[in-house]
Amino acid sequence: MPAARSSLSSHATGTKWQTARKACFAATVSVSAFTVFPHGVHAQTLKEALLEAYRTNPTLAAARANQRATDESVPLAKADGRPLSAADTAYTEQILRTGQPVQGTTVPVQTTPARSVSGQASVTVPLYNGGAIRNAIKAAEARVEAGQSDLRATEASVFSRVVAAYWDVIRDSEIVRLNAQNVTTLEVGLQSTSDRYDVGDITRTDVAQSQSRLDSARADLERARAQLVSSKENYVSLVGSTPDDLALPPPLSGLPATPETAVETALTDNADIAAARKVGTAARYDVRSARGAVMPRVSAFANGSYTDFLGSEDQRFIPATTHSAAAGLTISVPLYQGGRPAAAQRQAVARETAAIEQTIAVERDVIAQVRASYASWRSTEAATESLRSAIRAAELSLRGVEAEHSVGNRTILDVLNARQELLGVRVQLVTARRDAYVAAFSLLAATGHADARELGLDVSDSYDPAAHYARVRGSFLDFAFEPQPGPNASRTTGLPAQDAAPVEMSNE
C-alpha cells in the first residue's frame, strides 16, 4: 500500500507538472516582438508628438526668440543710414546780469534779457559713409539667413530627440512586458520544480537553480521598470505631455539609397552647413564694412532756432524774438584714427578666416554623421531580420529542450538557459527596431529633411521666421515697441510623476 500511494502521488504530481510546464511555455511564446493592445482610446501618433513639441518645446521657443532678436539686426544696421532728427527746448532765467554803459547816459543799461524761451530743430541725412553702412546691412541680412538655417537645425535636433524618446518609451514598455512575463513563467516553473522535489523526482539543486533564475528575473524587471520611468520622464520633458497611449510609427520614406547620395543631399540641404556658409558671407561683408572707416563721410544737414525773451529785453538794443535757419553739407575726411581702422579690418579678416574654417569643420561633421547614420540604419535593419530568425530558432529550441527534459534527457538548467536565451533575443529585437528607426530619422535630419515642413506638420498657425523677418526688416518707427513677453512653452510642473506601467500601443 505505501508503494501504491507513492506511485499514485508521483503520477498526480507528474501530471500537474506537465500541465504547468505547458502553461509556462504557452505564456512564454505568446509575447510578440511588439505586443499590440487594441483599445478604444485614441493613441498619440509620432506626428502628433512632433507637432506638440514644435508648439510647446522650450528649446524651440527660445531659438525662435533668438531668431527674432537676430532679425532686428537689419533695421538696426539700416538706422545708421537714415536721417536723424532732434528738437530741443529750453527756458532760461538769468540770475546775475551786468549792465553796460551807453554813450550819453550815466546809468548802465541791461543788454542781457532776464529770461527767455528757445527751441531748435535739426535734421542730418547721411549721404556717403565709404560703404560701411551698406556692407553692415548686407552682413546683418546674411546673419538673418544663417539664423533661419540654425532654427531649422534646432527643429531637426529637437525632432530627433523626440523620435528617440518616443521609441524609448515603446521599447522600454515592451521590455517591461517581456520581463514581467518571464517572471510569471519562472514563478510557475519554480512551483512545478518544488512539487517535483517534494516527491523526490529532482534534487534541491534544481530548485535552487530555478529560484536563482527567478530572483535574477525579478531584478531585471525592476531595472526595466526604472528605465521605463526614465524614458517616460524624458518624453514629458521634450513633448510636454504624458505618453499614455502611443501608436507604432509608420515606416519612414525619402531615405537615400546610397551613402554617396546621402552626402550629396546633405551638402546641399543640411541646415548646419547652410548656416555656416551664411556666417562666412556675413564675415566677408564685415571686412568691407571695416574698410569704410578710412573713407570720407558726407552728410546733409538743416537746422533752425527760435528764441522769445518774454518781454524781459530792452527793445532799444535787443529784438523781442530771434530766429535763424541754415542748411548745408558736411564732409569729414579721416586723417588719423590711432590705427583703429586697420586693427578693425584685420580683426574682421581673422573672423572671416575662422568662418571659412568653421564651414569646413561643419561639412566634415555632417559627412561623418550622414555616413555613420546610414551605416547604423542599414546594419540595424539587417540585424532586425536576423533577430526575427533568431527568435524562431530560439522558440524551436525551447520547445525541444522542454520536450527532452520531460523524458529526462535535459536538466532544469538547460530549460532555464533556453528560456533566458529566447528572452534575450526578444529584447534585442525590440531594441534593434528602435535603433533602426532612430538611425533612419537621424539620417533624414543629417540630410536636411527633418524640419517641420519637410515632415508635413501643420504649422500654418505657428511662428513663421520668414514672415516675422518680412514684417520687421523695413521697420523705421521709433515707437513700434513690443509688449512685455511671456512664456510660449508649456510647463510640466502640473503633470504627475511617471510610473513603471507599460504604455498601451496600437497600429494606428
DRENNUSE-255661 format. One line per field, with one value per residue (C-alpha): residue number from 1; residue in three letters; x, y, z. Coordinates in Angstrom, 1 decimal, always signed. Each point is the difference from the previous one (the first is absolute). Example, Ala and Ser with C-alpha at 12.3 -4.5 7.8 and 13.67 -1.06 7.14 Angstrom:
2
lumza = [1, 2]
vexke = [ALA, SER]
east = [+12.3, +1.4]
north = [-4.5, +3.4]
up = [+7.8, -0.7]
This chain:
508
lumza = [1, 2, 3, 4, 5, 6, 7, 8, 9, 10, 11, 12, 13, 14, 15, 16, 17, 18, 19, 20, 21, 22, 23, 24, 25, 26, 27, 28, 29, 30, 31, 32, 33, 34, 35, 36, 37, 38, 39, 40, 41, 42, 43, 44, 45, 46, 47, 48, 49, 50, 51, 52, 53, 54, 55, 56, 57, 58, 59, 60, 61, 62, 63, 64, 65, 66, 67, 68, 69, 70, 71, 72, 73, 74, 75, 76, 77, 78, 79, 80, 81, 82, 83, 84, 85, 86, 87, 88, 89, 90, 91, 92, 93, 94, 95, 96, 97, 98, 99, 100, 101, 102, 103, 104, 105, 106, 107, 108, 109, 110, 111, 112, 113, 114, 115, 116, 117, 118, 119, 120, 121, 122, 123, 124, 125, 126, 127, 128, 129, 130, 131, 132, 133, 134, 135, 136, 137, 138, 139, 140, 141, 142, 143, 144, 145, 146, 147, 148, 149, 150, 151, 152, 153, 154, 155, 156, 157, 158, 159, 160, 161, 162, 163, 164, 165, 166, 167, 168, 169, 170, 171, 172, 173, 174, 175, 176, 177, 178, 179, 180, 181, 182, 183, 184, 185, 186, 187, 188, 189, 190, 191, 192, 193, 194, 195, 196, 197, 198, 199, 200, 201, 202, 203, 204, 205, 206, 207, 208, 209, 210, 211, 212, 213, 214, 215, 216, 217, 218, 219, 220, 221, 222, 223, 224, 225, 226, 227, 228, 229, 230, 231, 232, 233, 234, 235, 236, 237, 238, 239, 240, 241, 242, 243, 244, 245, 246, 247, 248, 249, 250, 251, 252, 253, 254, 255, 256, 257, 258, 259, 260, 261, 262, 263, 264, 265, 266, 267, 268, 269, 270, 271, 272, 273, 274, 275, 276, 277, 278, 279, 280, 281, 282, 283, 284, 285, 286, 287, 288, 289, 290, 291, 292, 293, 294, 295, 296, 297, 298, 299, 300, 301, 302, 303, 304, 305, 306, 307, 308, 309, 310, 311, 312, 313, 314, 315, 316, 317, 318, 319, 320, 321, 322, 323, 324, 325, 326, 327, 328, 329, 330, 331, 332, 333, 334, 335, 336, 337, 338, 339, 340, 341, 342, 343, 344, 345, 346, 347, 348, 349, 350, 351, 352, 353, 354, 355, 356, 357, 358, 359, 360, 361, 362, 363, 364, 365, 366, 367, 368, 369, 370, 371, 372, 373, 374, 375, 376, 377, 378, 379, 380, 381, 382, 383, 384, 385, 386, 387, 388, 389, 390, 391, 392, 393, 394, 395, 396, 397, 398, 399, 400, 401, 402, 403, 404, 405, 406, 407, 408, 409, 410, 411, 412, 413, 414, 415, 416, 417, 418, 419, 420, 421, 422, 423, 424, 425, 426, 427, 428, 429, 430, 431, 432, 433, 434, 435, 436, 437, 438, 439, 440, 441, 442, 443, 444, 445, 446, 447, 448, 449, 450, 451, 452, 453, 454, 455, 456, 457, 458, 459, 460, 461, 462, 463, 464, 465, 466, 467, 468, 469, 470, 471, 472, 473, 474, 475, 476, 477, 478, 479, 480, 481, 482, 483, 484, 485, 486, 487, 488, 489, 490, 491, 492, 493, 494, 495, 496, 497, 498, 499, 500, 501, 502, 503, 504, 505, 506, 507, 508]
vexke = [MET, PRO, ALA, ALA, ARG, SER, SER, LEU, SER, SER, HIS, ALA, THR, GLY, THR, LYS, TRP, GLN, THR, ALA, ARG, LYS, ALA, CYS, PHE, ALA, ALA, THR, VAL, SER, VAL, SER, ALA, PHE, THR, VAL, PHE, PRO, HIS, GLY, VAL, HIS, ALA, GLN, THR, LEU, LYS, GLU, ALA, LEU, LEU, GLU, ALA, TYR, ARG, THR, ASN, PRO, THR, LEU, ALA, ALA, ALA, ARG, ALA, ASN, GLN, ARG, ALA, THR, ASP, GLU, SER, VAL, PRO, LEU, ALA, LYS, ALA, ASP, GLY, ARG, PRO, LEU, SER, ALA, ALA, ASP, THR, ALA, TYR, THR, GLU, GLN, ILE, LEU, ARG, THR, GLY, GLN, PRO, VAL, GLN, GLY, THR, THR, VAL, PRO, VAL, GLN, THR, THR, PRO, ALA, ARG, SER, VAL, SER, GLY, GLN, ALA, SER, VAL, THR, VAL, PRO, LEU, TYR, ASN, GLY, GLY, ALA, ILE, ARG, ASN, ALA, ILE, LYS, ALA, ALA, GLU, ALA, ARG, VAL, GLU, ALA, GLY, GLN, SER, ASP, LEU, ARG, ALA, THR, GLU, ALA, SER, VAL, PHE, SER, ARG, VAL, VAL, ALA, ALA, TYR, TRP, ASP, VAL, ILE, ARG, ASP, SER, GLU, ILE, VAL, ARG, LEU, ASN, ALA, GLN, ASN, VAL, THR, THR, LEU, GLU, VAL, GLY, LEU, GLN, SER, THR, SER, ASP, ARG, TYR, ASP, VAL, GLY, ASP, ILE, THR, ARG, THR, ASP, VAL, ALA, GLN, SER, GLN, SER, ARG, LEU, ASP, SER, ALA, ARG, ALA, ASP, LEU, GLU, ARG, ALA, ARG, ALA, GLN, LEU, VAL, SER, SER, LYS, GLU, ASN, TYR, VAL, SER, LEU, VAL, GLY, SER, THR, PRO, ASP, ASP, LEU, ALA, LEU, PRO, PRO, PRO, LEU, SER, GLY, LEU, PRO, ALA, THR, PRO, GLU, THR, ALA, VAL, GLU, THR, ALA, LEU, THR, ASP, ASN, ALA, ASP, ILE, ALA, ALA, ALA, ARG, LYS, VAL, GLY, THR, ALA, ALA, ARG, TYR, ASP, VAL, ARG, SER, ALA, ARG, GLY, ALA, VAL, MET, PRO, ARG, VAL, SER, ALA, PHE, ALA, ASN, GLY, SER, TYR, THR, ASP, PHE, LEU, GLY, SER, GLU, ASP, GLN, ARG, PHE, ILE, PRO, ALA, THR, THR, HIS, SER, ALA, ALA, ALA, GLY, LEU, THR, ILE, SER, VAL, PRO, LEU, TYR, GLN, GLY, GLY, ARG, PRO, ALA, ALA, ALA, GLN, ARG, GLN, ALA, VAL, ALA, ARG, GLU, THR, ALA, ALA, ILE, GLU, GLN, THR, ILE, ALA, VAL, GLU, ARG, ASP, VAL, ILE, ALA, GLN, VAL, ARG, ALA, SER, TYR, ALA, SER, TRP, ARG, SER, THR, GLU, ALA, ALA, THR, GLU, SER, LEU, ARG, SER, ALA, ILE, ARG, ALA, ALA, GLU, LEU, SER, LEU, ARG, GLY, VAL, GLU, ALA, GLU, HIS, SER, VAL, GLY, ASN, ARG, THR, ILE, LEU, ASP, VAL, LEU, ASN, ALA, ARG, GLN, GLU, LEU, LEU, GLY, VAL, ARG, VAL, GLN, LEU, VAL, THR, ALA, ARG, ARG, ASP, ALA, TYR, VAL, ALA, ALA, PHE, SER, LEU, LEU, ALA, ALA, THR, GLY, HIS, ALA, ASP, ALA, ARG, GLU, LEU, GLY, LEU, ASP, VAL, SER, ASP, SER, TYR, ASP, PRO, ALA, ALA, HIS, TYR, ALA, ARG, VAL, ARG, GLY, SER, PHE, LEU, ASP, PHE, ALA, PHE, GLU, PRO, GLN, PRO, GLY, PRO, ASN, ALA, SER, ARG, THR, THR, GLY, LEU, PRO, ALA, GLN, ASP, ALA, ALA, PRO, VAL, GLU, MET, SER, ASN, GLU]
east = [+0.0, +2.7, +1.5, -3.3, -0.6, +3.4, -0.5, -3.4, +1.4, +2.9, -2.4, -2.2, +2.9, +1.5, -3.3, -0.2, +3.5, -0.6, -3.0, +2.0, +2.8, -2.3, -1.5, +3.4, +1.0, -3.2, +0.4, +3.6, -0.6, -3.2, +1.9, +0.9, +2.8, -2.5, -3.2, -3.1, -2.7, -3.3, -1.9, -2.6, +2.2, +1.7, +3.8, +2.3, +2.0, +3.5, -1.1, -2.2, +2.8, +2.3, -2.6, -0.6, +3.8, +0.1, -2.5, +0.9, +3.7, +2.0, +3.2, -1.9, -1.7, +3.3, +1.5, -2.8, +0.4, +3.7, -0.8, -2.4, +2.9, +2.2, -2.7, +0.3, +3.7, -1.2, -2.1, +2.8, +2.5, -2.3, -0.6, +3.6, -0.8, -3.3, -0.6, +0.4, -2.3, +0.0, -1.7, +1.1, -2.0, +1.4, -1.2, +2.7, -0.2, +3.1, +0.9, +2.9, +0.2, +2.5, -0.9, +2.0, +0.3, -1.6, +1.5, -1.8, -1.4, +1.3, -2.1, +1.1, -2.5, -0.8, +0.7, -0.6, -3.7, -1.1, -1.7, -0.5, -1.6, +1.9, -0.5, +2.1, -0.5, +2.5, +0.0, +3.1, +0.0, +3.0, +0.9, +3.2, +1.8, +2.6, -2.2, +0.1, -3.8, -0.9, +2.3, -1.1, -3.6, +1.0, +1.9, -3.1, -2.2, +2.4, -0.1, -3.8, +0.2, +2.6, -2.4, -2.9, +2.2, +1.0, -3.6, -0.7, +3.0, -1.4, -3.4, +1.6, +2.1, -3.1, -2.0, +2.8, -0.1, -3.8, +0.1, +2.6, -2.0, -3.2, +1.7, +1.7, -3.4, -1.2, +3.2, +0.1, -3.7, +0.4, +3.1, -1.9, -2.8, +2.5, +1.8, -3.3, -1.1, +3.3, -0.5, -3.5, +1.4, +2.8, -2.3, -2.2, +3.2, +1.3, -3.3, +0.1, +3.7, -0.9, -2.8, +2.3, +2.5, -2.6, -0.6, +3.7, +0.0, +2.8, +2.7, +0.2, +2.6, -2.8, -2.1, +2.8, +0.7, -3.6, -0.1, +3.2, -1.2, -3.3, +1.7, +2.2, -3.0, -1.7, +3.1, +0.0, -3.7, +0.7, +2.8, -2.2, -2.8, +2.5, +1.2, -3.6, -0.7, +3.2, -1.1, -3.5, +1.4, +2.3, -3.0, -2.0, +3.0, +0.2, -3.7, -1.7, -2.6, -0.1, +0.4, -3.2, -0.8, +2.4, -0.5, +2.8, +1.5, -0.3, +3.2, +2.0, +0.1, +2.5, +3.1, +3.0, +1.0, +3.7, +2.4, +1.3, -3.5, -0.5, +3.2, -0.9, -3.4, +1.4, +2.6, -2.9, -2.8, +1.5, -1.0, +3.3, +2.0, -2.3, +0.3, +3.8, +0.2, -2.2, +2.2, +3.0, -1.9, -0.8, +3.6, +1.1, -2.3, +1.4, +3.4, -1.3, -1.9, +3.2, +1.9, -2.6, +1.4, +2.8, -2.3, -1.5, -3.4, -2.6, -3.2, -2.6, -1.5, -2.7, -0.7, -2.0, -0.4, -2.5, +0.4, -2.6, +1.2, -3.4, +0.0, +3.1, +2.2, +0.8, -1.5, +2.3, +2.9, -1.5, -2.9, -3.0, +0.7, +2.8, +0.0, +2.4, +0.2, +2.8, +0.7, +3.1, +2.4, +2.5, +3.0, +2.2, +3.4, +1.7, +3.7, +1.2, -2.0, +2.7, +0.2, -3.6, -1.2, +2.8, -0.4, -3.7, +0.6, +2.6, -2.4, -2.8, +2.4, +0.9, -3.6, -0.7, +2.8, -1.5, -3.4, +1.6, +1.7, -3.2, -1.9, +2.4, -0.2, -3.8, +0.1, +2.3, -2.2, -3.1, +1.6, +1.2, -3.5, -1.7, +2.2, -0.2, -3.8, -0.3, +2.2, -1.9, -3.3, +1.0, +1.7, -2.9, -2.5, +2.0, +0.3, -3.7, -0.5, +2.6, -1.5, -3.5, +1.6, +1.8, -3.2, -1.6, +3.1, +0.0, -3.7, +0.6, +3.0, -2.0, -2.8, +2.7, +1.8, -3.3, -1.0, +3.4, -0.2, -3.4, +1.6, +3.0, +2.6, +0.4, +0.4, -2.0, +3.0, -0.2, -3.6, +0.8, +2.8, -2.1, -2.8, +2.6, +1.4, -3.4, -0.7, +3.4, -0.6, -3.5, +1.5, +2.6, -2.7, -1.9, +3.2, +1.0, -3.3, +0.3, +3.6, -0.8, -2.8, +2.0, +3.1, -2.3, -1.4, +3.5, +0.9, -2.9, +1.0, +3.6, -1.0, -2.1, -3.5, -1.3, -1.4, -3.7, -0.9, +2.1, -1.9, -3.4, -1.0, -2.8, +1.8, -1.9, -1.3, +3.4, +3.0, +1.4, +3.5, -0.2, -3.3, +1.4, +3.2, -2.1, -2.0, +2.9, +2.8, -1.3, -1.2, +0.9, -2.3, +1.5, -3.0, -0.9, +0.7, -0.8, -2.2, +1.4, +0.8, -1.3, +0.9, -1.1, +1.1, -2.2, +1.0, +0.0, -0.2, -3.6, +0.5, +0.2, +3.2, +0.2, -0.3, +1.3, -3.2, +0.6, -1.8, -2.7, +1.0, -2.1, +0.6, -1.9]
north = [+0.0, +2.6, -0.8, +0.4, +3.3, +1.2, -1.0, +1.7, +3.2, +0.0, -0.4, +2.8, +2.3, -0.8, +0.7, +3.4, +0.8, -0.9, +2.4, +2.7, -0.4, +0.3, +3.1, +1.5, -0.6, +1.4, +3.1, +0.4, -0.2, +2.1, +3.3, +1.4, +2.4, +2.9, -0.9, +1.9, +0.8, +1.0, +2.6, +2.7, +2.9, +1.9, -0.6, +2.9, -0.3, +1.0, +2.8, +1.4, -0.2, +1.9, +2.6, +0.5, +0.3, +2.5, +2.2, -0.4, -1.0, +2.7, -0.6, +0.8, +2.9, +1.5, -0.6, +1.9, +2.9, +0.1, +0.1, +2.9, +1.8, -0.8, +1.4, +3.4, +0.3, +1.0, +3.1, +0.8, +0.1, +1.9, +2.6, +1.2, +1.1, +1.7, +3.7, +1.1, +2.7, +1.6, +3.0, +1.8, +2.5, +2.1, +2.6, +2.2, +2.4, +2.2, +0.1, +2.5, +2.7, +2.9, +3.2, +1.8, +3.8, +1.6, +3.2, +3.1, -1.6, -0.5, -3.0, -3.4, -1.7, -3.7, -1.5, -3.6, -1.1, -1.2, -3.2, -1.8, -3.0, -1.6, -2.9, -1.5, -2.9, -1.8, -2.7, -1.9, -2.2, -2.4, +0.0, -1.9, -2.1, -1.8, -3.1, -0.8, +0.2, -1.8, -2.9, -0.1, -0.4, -2.8, -1.7, +0.2, -1.5, -2.9, -0.6, -0.1, -2.7, -1.8, +0.2, -1.4, -2.9, -0.4, -0.1, -2.8, -1.9, +0.5, -1.3, -3.1, -0.5, +0.2, -2.2, -2.6, +0.0, -0.3, -3.0, -1.7, +0.7, -1.2, -3.3, -0.3, -0.1, -2.6, -2.1, +0.2, -0.7, -3.2, -1.0, +0.4, -2.2, -2.6, +0.0, -0.1, -2.9, -1.7, +0.4, -1.5, -2.9, -0.6, +0.2, -2.8, -1.9, +0.3, -1.3, -2.9, -0.7, +0.2, -2.5, -2.4, +0.4, -0.8, -3.4, -0.7, +0.3, +2.7, +1.3, +3.1, +1.3, +0.2, +2.0, +2.4, +0.5, +0.9, +2.3, +1.7, +0.6, +1.4, +2.4, +1.2, +0.5, +2.1, +2.2, +0.4, +0.9, +2.7, +1.4, +0.0, +1.9, +2.6, +0.5, +0.3, +2.8, +1.8, -0.3, +1.3, +3.0, +0.8, -0.2, +2.4, +2.4, +0.1, -0.2, +1.6, -2.7, -3.5, -3.1, -1.8, -1.7, -0.1, -1.2, -1.9, +2.5, -0.7, -0.7, +3.0, +1.0, +2.0, -1.7, +0.1, -3.2, +0.3, +1.9, +2.0, +1.2, +0.8, +2.1, +1.9, +0.8, +1.1, +2.3, +1.8, -0.1, -0.4, +3.0, +0.1, +0.2, +2.7, +2.0, -0.3, +1.3, +3.0, +0.8, +0.0, +2.4, +2.3, +0.0, +1.0, +3.0, +0.9, +0.3, +2.4, +2.0, +0.3, +1.5, +2.8, +1.5, +1.7, +1.5, +3.5, +0.5, +2.4, +1.1, +2.6, +2.1, +2.5, +1.8, +2.9, +1.8, +2.4, +2.1, +2.1, +2.2, +0.2, +3.9, +0.1, +1.6, +3.7, +0.4, +2.9, -2.4, -3.5, -1.3, -1.7, -3.3, -1.4, -2.9, -1.6, -2.8, -1.7, -2.9, -1.4, -3.0, -1.4, -1.8, -1.9, -1.4, -2.2, +0.7, -2.0, -2.2, -1.6, -3.2, -1.0, -0.5, -2.4, -1.9, -0.4, -1.2, -2.5, -1.2, -0.4, -1.9, -2.4, -0.6, -0.7, -2.5, -1.7, -0.1, -1.6, -2.7, -0.5, -0.7, -2.7, -1.4, -0.1, -1.7, -2.7, -0.5, -0.3, -2.4, -2.2, +0.1, -0.8, -3.0, -1.2, +0.3, -1.8, -2.8, -0.3, +0.0, -2.7, -2.2, +0.2, -0.7, -3.2, -0.8, +0.2, -2.6, -2.3, +0.4, -1.0, -3.2, -0.4, +0.2, -2.7, -2.2, +0.8, -0.9, -3.3, -0.6, +0.6, -2.4, -2.6, +0.4, -0.1, -3.2, -1.6, +1.1, -1.7, -3.3, +0.6, +0.8, +3.7, +1.7, +2.8, +2.3, -0.8, +1.1, +3.2, +0.8, -0.5, +2.1, +2.8, -0.2, +0.5, +3.0, +1.5, -0.2, +1.5, +3.0, +0.3, +0.2, +2.7, +2.0, -0.6, +1.2, +3.2, +0.5, -0.5, +2.6, +2.6, -0.5, +0.5, +3.2, +1.2, -0.6, +2.1, +2.8, -0.1, +0.3, +3.1, -1.6, -0.2, +3.5, +0.7, +0.6, -2.8, -2.4, +1.3, +1.5, +2.5, +3.1, +2.6, +1.6, +0.0, +2.2, +0.7, +1.4, +1.3, +1.8, +1.6, +1.2, +1.4, +2.0, +1.6, +0.3, +3.4, +1.3, +3.6, +1.3, +0.9, -1.0, -3.4, -1.8, -3.6, -0.8, -1.6, -3.7, -3.1, -3.7, -1.8, -3.4, -2.1, -0.9, -3.6, +0.8, -1.0, -3.4, -3.0, -2.0, -2.8, -3.6, -3.3, -1.2, -0.8, +2.3, -1.4, -0.3, -0.3, -0.2, +3.2]
up = [+0.0, +0.7, -3.3, -1.7, +1.7, -1.0, -3.6, -0.1, +1.6, -2.4, -3.0, +1.2, +0.6, -3.4, -1.7, +1.9, -1.1, -3.6, +0.0, +1.7, -2.5, -3.0, +1.6, +0.5, -3.6, -1.3, +2.1, -1.2, -3.7, +0.1, +0.1, -3.4, -0.8, +0.3, +1.8, -1.3, +2.4, -1.7, +2.0, -0.6, +1.1, -2.8, +0.1, -0.5, -3.3, -0.5, -2.3, +2.7, +2.5, -2.4, -0.5, +3.7, +0.5, -2.8, +1.7, +3.7, +0.3, +1.9, -2.0, -3.2, +1.5, +1.2, -3.4, -1.7, +2.5, -0.8, -3.7, +0.5, +1.7, -3.0, -2.3, +1.7, -1.0, -3.5, +1.0, +2.5, -2.8, -2.2, +2.7, -0.4, -3.6, +0.7, +0.9, +3.6, +1.3, +3.4, +1.7, +3.2, +2.1, +2.9, +2.5, +1.4, +3.0, +0.4, +3.7, -0.3, -2.6, -0.5, -1.7, -2.7, -0.2, -3.0, -1.6, +1.2, +3.2, +3.5, +0.9, -1.1, -2.4, +0.2, -3.4, +1.2, +0.2, +3.4, -1.4, -3.3, -1.6, -2.9, -2.3, -2.8, -2.4, -2.2, -2.7, -1.1, -3.1, -0.6, -3.7, -0.2, +2.6, -2.0, -0.4, +3.7, +0.5, -3.2, +0.8, +3.6, -1.2, -2.4, +2.9, +2.2, -2.8, -0.3, +3.7, -0.1, -2.7, +2.1, +3.0, -2.0, -1.0, +3.7, +1.0, -2.6, +1.5, +3.5, -1.2, -1.4, +3.1, +2.3, -2.3, +0.0, +3.8, +0.0, -2.4, +2.2, +3.2, -1.7, -1.0, +3.4, +1.7, -2.5, +0.4, +3.8, +0.3, -2.0, +2.0, +3.2, -1.4, -1.1, +3.4, +1.8, -2.1, +0.7, +3.8, -0.3, -1.9, +2.4, +3.0, -1.5, -0.9, +3.6, +1.4, -2.3, +0.9, +3.7, -0.5, -1.7, +2.7, +2.6, -1.6, -0.4, -3.8, -0.1, +2.4, +2.1, -2.6, -2.6, +2.4, +0.8, -3.7, -0.6, +3.0, -1.1, -3.5, +1.4, +2.3, -2.8, -2.3, +2.7, +0.3, -3.8, +0.1, +2.6, -2.1, -3.1, +2.0, +1.1, -3.5, -1.2, +2.6, -1.2, -3.7, +0.9, +1.8, -2.9, -2.3, +2.3, +0.0, -3.8, -1.0, +3.0, +0.5, +1.4, -2.3, +1.0, -3.4, -2.9, -3.5, -1.8, -2.5, -3.7, -2.0, -1.1, -3.6, -2.0, +1.3, -2.3, -1.9, +0.5, +2.4, -3.0, -0.8, +3.7, +0.1, -3.2, +1.4, +3.3, -1.6, -1.8, +2.6, +3.5, +2.1, +2.0, -3.2, -1.4, +3.3, +0.0, -3.6, +0.8, +3.0, -2.4, -2.3, +2.9, +1.0, -3.5, +0.1, +3.4, -1.5, -2.7, +2.7, +2.0, -3.0, -0.2, +3.2, -1.9, -2.7, +0.0, +1.4, -1.5, +1.6, -0.6, +2.8, +0.7, +3.3, +1.3, +3.3, +1.7, +3.2, +1.8, +2.8, +1.7, +0.2, +2.1, -2.6, -0.7, -3.4, -0.7, -0.3, -0.2, -2.1, +1.7, -1.8, -2.1, -2.5, -2.4, -2.6, -1.8, -2.4, -1.5, -0.5, +2.4, -1.4, +2.5, -1.1, +2.5, +0.1, +3.0, +2.4, +2.1, -2.1, +0.8, -3.6, -0.9, +3.2, -0.6, -3.6, +1.1, +2.7, -2.5, -2.4, +2.8, +0.8, -3.7, +0.0, +3.1, -1.7, -3.1, +2.1, +2.1, -3.2, -0.9, +3.5, -0.1, -3.4, +1.4, +3.0, -2.2, -2.4, +2.9, +1.6, -3.3, -0.7, +3.6, +0.0, -3.3, +1.2, +3.3, -1.8, -2.5, +2.6, +2.5, -2.8, -0.9, +3.7, +0.4, -2.7, +1.6, +3.4, -1.3, -1.3, +3.3, +1.9, -2.1, +0.6, +3.8, +0.2, -1.8, +2.3, +3.1, -1.1, -0.7, +3.3, +2.0, -1.9, +0.7, +3.6, +0.4, -0.9, +2.2, -2.7, +1.0, +3.4, +1.5, -0.7, -3.7, +0.0, +1.9, -2.3, -3.1, +1.4, +0.9, -3.5, -1.5, +2.3, -0.9, -3.7, +0.3, +1.9, -2.6, -2.7, +1.8, +0.4, -3.6, -1.4, +2.1, -1.0, -3.7, +0.0, +2.0, -2.3, -3.1, +1.5, +0.9, -3.6, -1.2, +2.4, -1.1, -3.7, +0.9, -0.3, +3.6, +0.7, +0.5, -3.6, -1.4, +2.4, -1.1, +3.4, -0.1, +1.4, -2.1, +3.2, +1.8, -0.1, -3.5, +0.1, -3.6, +0.7, +3.1, -1.8, -2.8, +2.6, +1.8, -2.6, -1.3, +3.4, +0.5, +2.8, +3.3, +2.1, -1.6, +3.3, +0.8, +3.1, +3.1, -0.9, +1.7, -0.4, -3.2, +1.1, +2.2, +3.6, +1.3, +3.7, +0.2, -1.7, +2.3, +0.6, -2.5, +1.2, -1.4, -1.6, -3.7, -2.4, -2.2, -3.7, -3.2, -3.7, -0.8]
